[in-house]
Amino acid sequence: MDTKDFDELGIYKGFVKNQKGKKYPGRNPKLLSLLEVDEFDSFSGVMNANTVLFDADEELHSEILRKIIEGEGLACCMTDRNGDRGYHATMINSNTSLKKADKVMLACGIVVDFHPGNSLPYECLKFNGAERNIIYNKMPYQEIPKYFTPLPKSYIDFTNMGEGDGRNSTLFSYILTLQSNGFSVDEIRECFTILNRYVLAEPLPDSELDTILRDEAFKKQVFFQKSKFSHDKFAEHIRSKYHVKKINGQLHVYEDGIYKPGYEAIERAMVQEISSLTSNQRKEVLKYLEVVCVGEEQAAALNLFAFNNGIYDINTDSLEPFSPQYIITNKIPWNYNPDAKSDLVDSVLDRLSCGDADIKELLKEVAGACLYRSAAIGGGKAAILVGDKSNGKSTFLHMVQTMLGKDNYSAIDLGELKDRFSTIMLYGKLANIGDDISNEYIADTSILKKMITGEVIKAEQKGVPAINFVPYAMHIYSANDIPRMKDKTGAVLRRLLLIPLNGTFTKDSPDFDPFIKYKLSQPECMEYFIQCALDGLAAVLDNKAFTVPAKVQQEKDHYSKENNSVLAFIEDSEKENIINQATADVYKQYQIFCNDNGFRQETKINFSKEVNKVLGTKTVDSHIGKGKERKTIRIFAE
């Protein structure tokens, strides 16, 4: 052979002359080039530290080694020599803990001499004038496969094992041997496949091997040492196979293309693996996962949405396959279908908006905002559908609910958001949809404001430690009468989209359809409604704001007066009945007005401040009467 081939392999850092009649050099040999040693009858290559030599002397094991390398297409170098007893194979080994071992069984069942370059670096390449020949060479060289791991304390003669030789029971016991040597479930499966394909004297039929590898006893062997459950190893298996991650402080598991929160989904995965696990054993695993899953995972980009048929990217308008790399916790239970059409959906949206194109556009935008996992979209808004009964409010809410799926929305009344255990219901939800909400006065709007704008809130669940999370639900409510609320600064009002729906949908209507909700729930309608919602979402993202039709602004102006008892009182009163009048008398009139109209009363001080703010007046002292009847009063003066 052309000796320069050894120089080009990248396996050796140099070459040395061997002792006479020996296959190795003497002490402290001089490192030479390949050309320098080629003239000698015997020389060795000095292997790099990150390489390993498999030397199979026994003919049977040597042939099996060759068949495995060639059959599996392993990237390594294999040589033989005329008159020598076996093959040499060299590949990469980065595991410095693996030590030199002679006549050692590899995990796949063959026996070799195992010589790592960092402990015994010499490979005899020429002996008594006979050089080794390269018979197989595939580059770049690979790491040794796990099934080539040496097991110094194990020996089982798999090469003479067939049916009736205790083959199956030996294989079951061997599972535990591999597990105790740090093999994962997948690595054990791969090792058994190689062992059965190349090593066993009489291989198992594929169906029988599948039975062994799929049987629950296989997993029990891996995760139980006698009767002791290895909860840590099982937890790492669950963590790896099911992509368990901690998101917003909670454990999640990858299932059906998204990450699902809570212990139930993880326990379901455990039972799928080993159905006989006890409740206590599952709890051990959960506790371990809580400790080891310490890194907070970053949610996928907001432009990605999970549908039944994949991950949609609104930026590129493309559909990608599901992948654990996308940290998404919500999936829309319908297909993304850009070609979807539905005359029924178009007709319903037209009738809901009474033909007002801007109102129709806003309804699409509100639906689209429900798909977006950030409450800050469009500046952070909440929508309230306003109008009398039978005007289609519930129909639109039903369309949004059906589009999202029951797992993706909550249904908390506007006035219940302040309740201690209500906020947890919004965790991980795309929308909070309240139909026909109460018109009772809302005194505390602090939580509402945080939810609408997506600020961190505290959530509690009975018996479970409180958590902090960032809500991203879009709030949509319907009301015959919008509840009044405490909003001195107007911070809440600025966040509201008050959408008037003035249509009439009763059984007396010529096109009334009692089955309209059922029809709108069909795939054809939902897939098209999703396209409408995505169009609306794209508009909000492009404009950085929601559409505000004239009728919506009018409704907002009207509510501004309705929600402010002082403003409503001023609107109802004659200006001359306030200006230059005693503040005490005007306040009494205000109290009567509030009682008659169901308003909550402001204090006298706050009432006076609001009057001065609205009318541009100021409270000043004024004197009335003469002599002993003279007294000082406060009046509203221009």
Residue pairs with C-beta under 8 A, 6 or more apart in sequence:
1 131
1 133
1 134
3 34
3 35
3 38
3 131
4 34
5 134
6 12
6 15
6 34
6 45
6 125
7 33
7 34
9 77
9 137
10 48
10 139
10 141
11 45
11 47
11 48
11 51
11 77
11 90
11 141
12 45
12 46
12 47
12 48
12 123
13 31
13 46
13 47
13 48
14 31
14 32
14 33
14 45
14 46
15 31
15 32
15 33
15 34
15 36
15 37
15 43
15 44
15 45
15 46
15 125
16 25
16 29
16 30
16 31
16 32
16 37
16 43
16 44
16 46
16 122
17 25
17 29
17 30
17 32
17 37
17 40
17 42
17 43
18 24
18 25
18 40
18 42
18 43
18 44
18 124
18 127
19 25
19 26
19 42
20 42
21 42
21 128
22 42
23 42
23 44
23 124
23 127
24 44
24 122
24 124
25 44
25 122
31 46
37 43
37 126
40 126
41 126
41 127
41 128
41 129
42 124
42 126
42 127
42 128
42 129
43 124
43 125
43 126
44 122
44 123
44 124
44 125
45 122
45 123
45 125
46 121
46 122
47 53
47 90
47 115
47 117
47 121
47 122
47 123
48 117
48 121
49 117
49 118
49 121
50 92
50 93
50 94
50 117
50 118
51 90
51 91
51 92
51 93
51 116
51 117
51 141
52 90
52 91
52 92
52 93
52 98
52 114
52 115
52 116
52 117
52 144
53 88
53 89
53 90
53 113
53 114
53 115
53 116
53 117
53 123
54 65
54 88
54 89
54 90
54 91
54 106
54 112
54 113
54 114
54 115
54 148
55 86
55 88
55 112
55 113
55 115
56 62
56 64
56 65
56 86
56 87
56 88
56 89
56 110
56 111
56 112
56 113
57 85
57 86
57 112
57 113
58 85
58 86
58 111
59 85
59 86
60 159
61 86
61 110
61 111
61 112
61 159
62 85
62 86
62 87
64 110
64 159
64 198
64 199
65 86
65 87
65 89
65 110
65 112
66 78
66 87
66 136
67 198
68 74
68 108
68 110
68 194
68 198
69 76
69 78
69 89
69 136
70 136
71 197
71 198
72 145
72 194
73 138
74 91
74 138
74 142
74 145
75 91
75 138
75 139
75 140
75 141
75 142
76 89
76 90
76 91
76 136
76 137
76 138
76 141
76 142
77 89
77 90
77 91
77 134
77 136
77 137
77 138
77 141
78 87
78 88
78 89
78 90
78 134
78 135
78 136
78 137
79 87
79 88
79 125
79 132
79 133
79 134
79 135
80 86
80 87
80 88
80 132
80 133
80 135
81 127
81 130
81 131
81 132
81 133
82 130
82 133
83 130
84 127
84 130
84 132
87 135
88 123
88 132
90 123
90 141
91 141
91 142
91 143
91 144
92 141
92 142
92 143
92 144
93 116
93 117
93 143
93 144
94 143
95 144
96 116
96 118
98 114
98 116
98 149
98 150
99 116
99 119
99 152
100 114
100 115
100 116
100 119
100 120
101 113
101 114
101 150
101 152
102 113
102 114
103 111
103 112
103 113
104 111
104 112
104 113
104 114
104 150
104 151
104 152
105 111
105 150
105 151
105 154
105 155
105 156
106 112
106 114
106 147
106 148
106 149
106 150
106 151
107 146
107 147
107 148
107 149
107 150
107 151
107 178
107 181
107 183
107 191
108 147
108 148
108 191
108 194
108 195
108 198
108 199
109 156
109 158
109 159
109 195
109 199
109 200
110 159
110 199
111 155
112 150
114 150
115 123
124 132
125 131
125 132
126 132
145 190
146 183
146 187
146 190
146 191
147 187
147 190
147 191
147 194
147 195
149 181
149 183
151 177
151 181
154 177
156 170
156 174
158 195
158 199
158 200
158 201
159 199
159 200
159 201
160 201
161 167
161 170
161 200
161 201
161 202
162 200
162 201
162 202
163 202
167 200
167 202
167 204
168 204
168 208
168 212
171 192
171 212
172 212
172 217
172 218
172 221
173 221
175 188
175 218
175 221
175 222
176 221
176 222
176 225
178 187
178 188
178 191
179 188
179 221
179 222
179 223
179 233
180 225
183 191
184 237
184 240
185 219
185 222
185 237
185 241
188 222
189 213
192 209
192 212
192 213
193 209
196 203
196 204
196 209
197 203
204 212
212 218
216 274
216 275
216 276
219 273
219 274
220 274
220 276
222 233
222 237
223 229
223 230
223 233
223 234
223 237
223 274
224 230
229 277
229 281
229 284
231 281
231 284
231 285
231 288
232 288
234 270
234 273
234 274
234 285
235 285
235 288
235 289
235 292
236 292
237 273
238 244
238 266
238 269
238 270
238 273
238 285
238 289
239 289
239 292
239 293
241 269
242 253
242 254
242 255
242 266
242 269
243 253
243 254
243 259
243 324
244 251
244 252
244 253
244 254
244 266
244 289
244 293
245 251
245 252
245 254
245 259
245 293
245 297
245 327
246 252
246 293
246 294
246 295
246 296
246 297
247 259
247 261
247 296
247 297
247 299
247 327
247 329
248 296
248 427
248 428
248 467
248 469
248 470
249 296
249 467
249 468
249 469
250 261
250 262
250 467
251 261
251 262
251 263
251 266
251 286
251 289
251 290
251 293
252 259
252 260
252 261
252 265
252 297
252 329
253 259
253 260
253 265
253 266
253 269
254 260
254 324
255 265
255 269
256 331
257 306
257 310
257 311
257 322
257 328
257 331
258 306
258 328
258 329
258 330
258 331
259 327
259 328
259 329
260 329
261 329
261 427
261 428
263 286
266 285
266 286
266 289
267 282
267 286
270 277
270 282
270 285
271 277
271 282
297 327
298 327
299 327
299 328
299 329
299 373
300 326
300 327
300 328
302 372
302 373
302 374
303 313
303 314
303 315
304 311
304 312
304 313
304 314
304 326
304 328
305 311
305 312
305 314
305 328
305 332
305 336
305 371
306 312
306 322
306 326
306 328
306 330
306 331
306 332
307 319
307 331
307 332
307 334
307 335
307 336
307 530
308 331
308 332
308 333
308 334
308 335
308 336
309 319
309 335
309 336
310 319
310 320
310 321
310 322
310 336
311 319
311 320
311 321
311 322
311 323
311 326
311 328
312 318
312 319
312 320
312 336
313 319
313 320
314 534
314 537
314 538
314 541
317 338
319 336
329 428
330 373
330 407
330 408
330 428
330 430
331 405
331 408
332 371
332 403
332 404
332 405
332 408
332 530
333 405
334 403
334 523
334 526
334 527
334 530
335 523
335 527
336 527
336 530
337 527
337 528
337 530
337 531
338 531
340 524
340 527
340 528
340 530
340 531
341 524
341 528
342 524
342 525
342 527
342 528
342 529
344 519
344 520
344 525
345 399
345 520
345 525
345 528
345 529
345 532
348 392
348 395
348 399
348 516
348 520
349 360
349 363
349 364
349 532
350 360
351 392
351 503
351 505
352 359
352 360
352 363
352 392
352 395
352 396
352 501
352 503
353 359
353 360
353 363
353 501
354 501
354 502
354 503
356 549
356 551
358 547
358 549
358 550
358 551
359 499
359 500
359 501
359 549
359 551
359 552
361 536
361 539
361 547
362 497
362 499
362 546
362 547
362 548
362 549
362 552
363 396
363 499
363 536
364 532
364 533
364 535
364 536
364 539
365 378
365 536
365 537
365 539
365 540
365 546
365 547
366 383
366 400
366 474
366 476
366 497
366 499
366 536
366 546
367 399
367 400
367 403
367 529
367 532
367 533
367 536
368 532
368 533
368 534
368 535
368 536
368 537
368 538
368 539
368 540
369 377
369 378
369 381
369 474
369 536
369 537
369 540
369 546
370 400
370 403
370 404
370 409
370 430
370 431
370 474
370 476
370 533
371 430
371 530
371 533
371 534
371 537
372 472
372 474
372 537
373 430
373 472
374 454
374 472
375 451
375 452
375 453
375 454
375 471
375 472
375 473
375 474
376 453
376 454
377 474
377 537
377 540
377 541
378 540
378 544
378 545
378 546
379 495
379 544
379 545
379 546
380 452
380 453
380 454
380 495
381 452
381 495
381 496
381 497
381 546
382 448
382 452
382 474
382 475
382 476
382 477
382 495
382 496
382 497
383 474
383 475
383 476
383 477
383 496
383 497
383 499
384 476
384 477
384 478
384 479
384 482
384 496
384 497
384 498
384 499
385 393
385 396
385 397
385 476
385 477
385 478
385 479
385 499
385 501
386 478
386 479
386 482
386 498
386 499
386 500
386 501
386 555
387 393
387 480
387 500
387 501
387 502
388 480
389 480
390 504
390 505
390 506
391 501
391 502
391 503
391 504
391 505
392 501
392 503
392 505
393 435
393 436
393 478
393 501
394 435
394 436
394 478
395 505
395 516
395 517
395 520
396 501
397 433
397 435
397 476
397 478
398 517
398 520
398 521
399 520
399 529
400 409
400 431
400 433
400 476
401 409
401 433
402 520
402 521
402 526
403 526
403 529
403 530
403 533
404 430
404 431
408 429
408 430
408 431
409 429
409 430
409 431
409 432
409 433
409 473
410 425
410 426
410 429
410 431
410 432
410 433
410 473
411 432
411 433
411 434
411 435
412 422
412 425
412 426
412 432
412 434
413 434
413 437
413 438
414 434
414 437
414 438
414 442
414 448
414 477
414 483
415 437
415 438
415 440
415 442
415 483
416 422
417 423
417 447
417 448
417 451
418 442
418 444
418 446
418 447
418 448
420 460
421 460
421 461
421 462
423 447
423 451
423 457
423 458
423 459
423 460
423 471
424 459
424 460
424 461
424 467
426 432
426 451
426 459
426 471
426 473
427 459
427 467
427 469
427 471
429 471
429 473
430 472
430 473
430 474
431 473
431 474
431 475
431 476
432 451
432 473
432 474
432 475
432 476
433 476
433 477
434 475
434 476
434 477
434 478
435 477
435 478
436 478
436 479
436 480
437 477
437 478
437 479
437 483
438 483
439 479
439 480
439 481
439 482
439 483
439 484
440 483
441 483
441 484
441 485
441 486
441 600
442 448
442 483
442 484
442 485
442 486
443 485
443 486
443 600
444 486
445 485
445 486
445 487
445 491
445 492
447 457
448 485
448 492
449 455
449 491
449 492
449 495
450 456
450 457
450 471
451 457
451 471
451 473
451 475
452 475
452 492
452 495
453 495
454 470
454 471
454 472
455 470
456 468
456 469
456 470
457 468
457 469
457 470
457 471
458 466
458 467
458 468
459 466
459 467
459 468
459 469
460 466
482 498
482 559
482 562
482 563
484 562
484 563
484 599
484 600
485 492
485 563
487 493
487 563
490 560
493 556
493 559
493 560
493 563
496 556
496 559
497 546
497 548
497 552
498 552
498 555
498 556
498 559
499 552
499 555
500 551
500 552
500 555
505 512
506 512
507 514
513 519
519 525
520 526
520 529
539 547
540 546
560 567
561 567
561 568
561 571
562 568
564 610
565 590
565 593
565 594
565 599
565 600
565 601
565 602
566 590
566 602
566 607
566 610
566 611
566 614
567 610
567 614
568 593
568 597
568 599
569 589
569 590
569 593
569 594
570 578
570 611
570 614
570 615
572 593
573 589
573 593
575 615
577 586
577 589
578 586
578 611
578 615
578 617
578 636
579 615
579 617
579 636
579 637
579 638
580 622
580 635
580 636
580 637
580 638
581 635
581 636
582 622
582 633
582 634
582 635
583 604
583 608
583 619
583 633
583 634
583 635
583 636
584 604
584 633
584 634
586 611
586 636
587 604
587 607
587 608
590 601
590 607
591 601
593 599
594 600
594 601
601 607
602 610
608 619
608 634
608 636
611 617
611 636
612 618
612 619
612 636
615 636
616 638
617 636
617 637
617 638
618 636
618 637
619 634
619 635
619 636
619 637
620 634
620 635
620 637
621 632
621 633
621 634
622 632
622 633
622 634
622 635
622 637
623 630
623 631
623 632
623 633
624 630
624 631
624 633
625 631
